[in-house]
Amino acid sequence: MTVRLLLADDHPVVRAGLRAVLDAEPDFEIVAEAATAERAVELAAAGGVDVVLMDLQFGAGMHGSEATAAIAAGPGAPRVLVLTTYDTDADILAAVEAGAAGYLLKDAPPEELAAAVRTAASGQSALAPAIAHRLMDRMRAPAEALSRRELEVLQLVRDGLSNQRISKELFLSQATVKSHLVHIYAKLGVDSRTAAVAAATARGLMRR
């Protein structure tokens, strides 16, 4: 059975490298490429694709997680395998909650990438060992792990937004934002916005 692939990445060199690796597999056929997340959604919706290899960062425009959610929501949707350089909790949770069938880092060896594609195509989850380990750590200590919403709030804090602007950005009340920050401080063992951002970044919860 041939697995039909769509490569979604905004870097032509990366797509060429992926094509070189995946073309060597006798059961893979690369049927399309997309340089933007929006184009990836269009091509996936057109049909004829089994697995989408999706980057997360496309510069301006739709984020890879948003594209993953849009693709996964469609009828008879192809499986989406995230292939990225980011291994933070914020990125992993966003992709998994969007419906990604797998999450792999770009430094994965060719045989691991090929195996992940086949696993995703078969309807199973394909997680890089490091990613699976991070998710297991969250499951073992759920009381200490930041929720997806708490990570979103903290990322906006890192971007310099006030509580008022965060509330507008996330459609939350300012009281809810403050409540999230209280929980974030308690989980990270800090007492300020700056310390929370530093602690979360050091732990790999957010991008540097």
ABEGO torsion letter per residue (X at the ends): XBBBBBBBBABAAAAAAAAAAAAABAABBBABBBABAAAAAAAAAAEGBABBBBBABAEBEBBAAAAAAAAAABBGBBBBBBBBABABAAAAAAAAAAGBABBBBAABBAAAAAAAAAAAAAGBBBBBAAAAAAAAAAAABAAABBBAAAAAAAAAAAAGBBAAAAAAAAGBBAAAAAAAAAAAAAAAGBABAAAAAAAAAAAGABBX
